[in-house]
Amino acid sequence: MSAVLQPQFVLRPMLSTDLEAIVLIEESSYDFPWSYGIFRDCLQVGYSCWVYEVNHRVIAYGVMSQGAGEAHILTLVVREDYRGQGIGRLLLSHLLTLAGQCEVDTVLLEVRPSNHVAISLYQSMGFNEVGVRLNYYPALRGRENAMIMALALIK
């Protein structure tokens, strides 16, 4: 009888050696992806950068900046073939825990109004719409607004 290998899931800090895999996910997820240099810069300035991997392959990542009592979730992406399995929720929950440990009062993020799946996740985690950034995102035809969402962390 042979043993069945269980997948190995790991949530860990992002490393510079992860960036090539991250950029591949980014490019397959967005028409206007972040560049390798943007992710490298996020690591270099000390943003909270995390990856979720299965069997040593990056399948999701998130980047959050913190300062002046606020945290800003800059990106949170799950590879397409792993979406809908709760990985985004797990990663978001981890970022919110880290924000709370840093005495952050409010967590902010922007999301495309057309990204109904992400909006549903954020609302289920307690985020509320607090504003709009006009013409924030590049789009195939012009620009798209961003919905600003916020979560007040309870002390």
N, C-alpha and C positions, 0 to 999 in steps of 0.2 A: 504494500500500500504506500503510495507516495504522498508526501505532505503537500498541502495546498498553501502556496505563499500568499500571505495577506499583503495588500498594498501598504506601504509605509508613508504616512502623512506627517509632514513636519511644517510648523510655522516658525520662521526664524528671521533674523535681521537680513536685509538685502546686502549682497556683496557685489563688488565691481565685476566679479566673474559671472554674475547673473545677468548682466546688462544685455548681452547679445540675445539670450532667450527672451528677456523682457521686451526688447524692441521687436522681436518677431511676433509676440502676442499683441503688442501695441499696434503694429502695422496691419495685422489681420482684423483688429477690432475697430479701427477708426479710419475715416477718409483723410483726416488731418492728424496723424499721430505725433506724439512727443518723439523727439530725437534721442539718440544715444547720449548726446551731450547734455540734454536737459536732465536725464536720469543721473548721469555722472555728477552734474552740478548739485543735484538734490542730496546725493550721498556726501559730497565734499563739504557742503555747508552744514551738515549735521541734522538734516530733517529725519524724521522717524520713517524709515523705509523698511518695509517688511515683504517677505515672499511666503507663499504657501506652496509646498512642493509635494509631489507624490512620486515615490520611487526615485528620488533625486532629480526630478524634472520639475521646473518651475511651472505652475499652472495658474497662479494668481499673484497679484502684488498690490500694495497700497503705499501711498506716500502722504505724510501729514507734517505740516509745519506747526510750530507752537511759539507763542510769545505774547506778552502783555495780557495774560489771562484768557487768551483765545487759542484755539487750535483750528487749523484749516485743512480739511481733507482735500488734497490736491488731485489725487487720482486713486481709483480703486477698480481693478479690472480682473476678471476671471476669464481664462481661456475658453473659447466658445464651446468646446466639447465637454467642459466641466461645469457649465452654467446650469442653474436650477437644482443644484445639489446642496445648497446651504453654505458653500465656501465663501461667497461674498459676505454673507451675514457673519460668519465666523471671523473673517478678517476685519470687518467693520467693528464688530464687538471688541476685538483686540485693540484696535486703534482708540476706541472710546475709553477702554480701561486705561490705556497709557495716558491719554489726555487727562483723565481724572487723577491719576497719580502725580501729574505735574501741576496740580492745583489750577487747572483750566476751568473757567466758568461756562464758556460757550464753545461749541464746536460748529463750524460753518463749512459749507460746501456749495459748489455750483453744479447744476445738472441741466442737461438739455431738456426742455419741456417735452420733446418727442421720445425721451428715454423712459417710457412708462414702467418698465421692469425695475430700473434703479429707483425711480420715485417711490414705487410701492415698497421697496426694501427700506428706503430711508424713512418713510412715514411709519412703517411697522416698528422701526427702532426709536420712534419718538421725535423725529425731525419734523419741523413745520416750515412752510413757505414764509419767508420774511421779506422778500423783495425780488426784483428783476434787474439783471444787468443787460442793457440793450446792446444788441449786435456783438455779443461777447465771443461766440464761437464761429470760426470759419465754417462755411457750408458749401455744398456743391453749387448752389445759386445764392451768392451774397453771403449773408451772415445770419446766425440764429441767436436769439436771446438766451440768456441763462436764468434759470430759476435759482434764487438763493435760498438755501434751506439752513435752519439752525436748530441746535439742540442745546438746551440749558442743562448743564450737569448739576445735579443736586448734591450739595455738600453734606 
